[in-house]
Amino acid sequence: MVIAWVYMQGKSERLLIFIERYIEKNLTVPIIVEGTNDVRSLRWMSFSGTIIKMNQGKSLMALAEAISNDFDEVIILTDFDNKGEKLCSTMQGYLVSLGTRVDSRLRDFLNSSLPVKTVEEVPAAVERLAQIPPKARNIIKAGKNARSFADRRPGE
């Protein structure tokens, strides 16, 4: 029992540290997601940089061209199902062909670390894994006086 708890503790710490790195990276590199609910989920987790929705009524190629005109690098975070995989692959292909660097490591890491199928499910899964109580949500968003997402201990 103790071994399982220690393993989960280590896994949750790695997950929180990884997410914290991407929260920081998002300050300079935009994240591409599928829709509005994905944007809300990332904002809840304190991602405060540019987040671009794929679902804008444009073709993926037109969106990729617009993105590559404005950014040298992007992070792609689509859902973890077949549709999300195809969207990620297609958008990545378009962006790379236009000379934009694509980072999909956040998507890969979350997909292998959490039992979720959508980006919308990530905050709740992270909260369960890290044992972050609901009232800590305000601490996460409290600003410069709050500890970072990765610094909080389970149960706080």
For each residue, the residues with C-beta under 8 A, 3 or more apart:
1: 4 5
2: 5 6
3: 6 7
4: 1 7 8
5: 1 2 8 9
6: 2 3 9 10
7: 3 4 10 11
8: 4 5 11 12 129
9: 5 6 12 13 154
10: 6 7 13 14
11: 7 8 14 15 113 129
12: 8 9 15 16 129 130 131 154
13: 9 10 16 17 150
14: 10 11 17 18 113
15: 11 12 18 19 109 113 114 126 129 130
16: 12 13 19 20 126 130 149 150 152
17: 13 14 20 21 150
18: 14 15 21 22 106 109 113
19: 15 16 22 23 45 106 126 149 150
20: 16 17 23 24 148 149 150
21: 17 18 24 25
22: 18 19 25 26 31 47 75 106
23: 19 20 26 27 45 46 47 48 149
24: 20 21 27
25: 21 22 28 29 75 103
26: 22 23 29 30 31 42 47 48 49 50 51 75
27: 23 24 48 49
28: 25 49
29: 25 26 49 71 73 74 75 103
30: 26 49 50 51 52 67 71 74 75
31: 22 26 42 47 49 50 51 52 74 75 76 77 106
32: 51 52 53 54 67 74 75 76 77 78 91
33: 38 39 42 51 52 53 54 77 78 119
34: 38 53 54 55 78 79 84 87 119
35: 38 39 53 54 55
36: 39 40 53 55
37: 40 41 119 120
38: 33 34 35 41 42 51 53 77 79 118 119 120
39: 33 35 36 42 43 51 53
40: 36 37 43 44 120
41: 37 38 44 45 119 120 122 123
42: 26 31 33 38 39 45 47 51 77 119
43: 39 40 46 47 48 51
44: 40 41 123 137
45: 19 23 41 42 122 123 126 140 149
46: 23 43 140 141 149
47: 22 23 26 31 42 43 51
48: 23 26 27 43
49: 26 27 28 29 30 31
50: 26 30 31
51: 26 30 31 32 33 38 39 42 43 47
52: 30 31 32 33 63 67 74
53: 32 33 34 35 36 38 39 56
54: 32 33 34 35 60 63 78 87 91
55: 34 35 36
56: 53 63
57:
58: 62 63 66
59: 62 63
60: 54 63 64 87 90 91 94
61: 64 65 94
62: 58 59 65 66
63: 52 54 56 58 59 60 66 67 91
64: 60 61 67 68 91 94 95 98 100
65: 61 62 68 69 94 98
66: 58 62 63 69 70
67: 30 32 52 63 64 70 71 74 95 100
68: 64 65 71 95 98 99 100
69: 65 66
70: 66 67
71: 29 30 67 68 74 100
72: 100 101
73: 29 100 101 102 103
74: 29 30 31 32 52 67 71 95 100 101 102 103
75: 22 25 26 29 30 31 32 102 103 104 106
76: 31 32 88 91 92 102 103 104 107
77: 31 32 33 38 42 104 106 107 110 119
78: 32 33 34 54 84 85 87 88 91 107 119
79: 34 38 83 84 87 117 118 119
80: 84 85 107 110 111 116 117 118
81: 84 85 117 118
82: 85 86
83: 79 86 87
84: 34 78 79 80 81 87 88 118
85: 78 80 81 82 88 89
86: 82 83 89 90
87: 34 54 60 78 79 83 84 90 91
88: 76 78 84 85 91 92 104 107
89: 85 86 92 93
90: 60 86 87 93 94
91: 32 54 60 63 64 76 78 87 88 94 95 102
92: 76 88 89 95 96 102 104
93: 89 90 96 97
94: 60 61 64 65 90 91 97 98
95: 64 67 68 74 91 92 98 100 102
96: 92 93 99 100 101 102
97: 93 94
98: 64 65 68 94 95
99: 68 96
100: 64 67 68 71 72 73 74 95 96
101: 72 73 74 96
102: 73 74 75 76 91 92 95 96
103: 25 29 73 74 75 76 106
104: 75 76 77 88 92 107 108
105: 108 109
106: 18 19 22 31 75 77 103 109 110
107: 76 77 78 80 88 104 110 111
108: 104 105 111 112
109: 15 18 105 106 112 113
110: 77 80 106 107 113 114 116 122
111: 80 107 108 114
112: 108 109
113: 11 14 15 18 109 110
114: 15 110 111 121 122 125 126 129
115: 125
116: 80 110 121 122 125
117: 79 80 81 121
118: 38 79 80 81 84 121 122
119: 33 34 37 38 41 42 77 78 79 122
120: 37 38 40 41
121: 114 116 117 118 124 125
122: 41 45 110 114 116 118 119 125 126
123: 41 44 45 126 127
124: 121 127 128
125: 114 115 116 121 122 128 129
126: 15 16 19 45 114 122 123 129 130 132
127: 123 124 130 131 132 134
128: 124 125 131
129: 8 11 12 15 114 125 126
130: 12 15 16 126 127 152 154
131: 12 127 128 154 155
132: 126 127 136 137 140 152 154 156
133: 136 155 156
134: 127 137
135: 138 139
136: 132 133 139 140 152 156
137: 44 132 134 140 141
138: 135 141 142
139: 135 136 142 146 147 152 156
140: 45 46 132 136 137 146 149 152
141: 46 137 138 146
142: 138 139 145 146
143: 146
144:
145: 142
146: 139 140 141 142 143
147: 139 151 152
148: 20 151 152
149: 16 19 20 23 45 46 140 152
150: 13 16 17 19 20
151: 147 148
152: 16 130 132 136 139 140 147 148 149 156
153: 156
154: 9 12 130 131 132
155: 131 133
156: 132 133 136 139 152 153
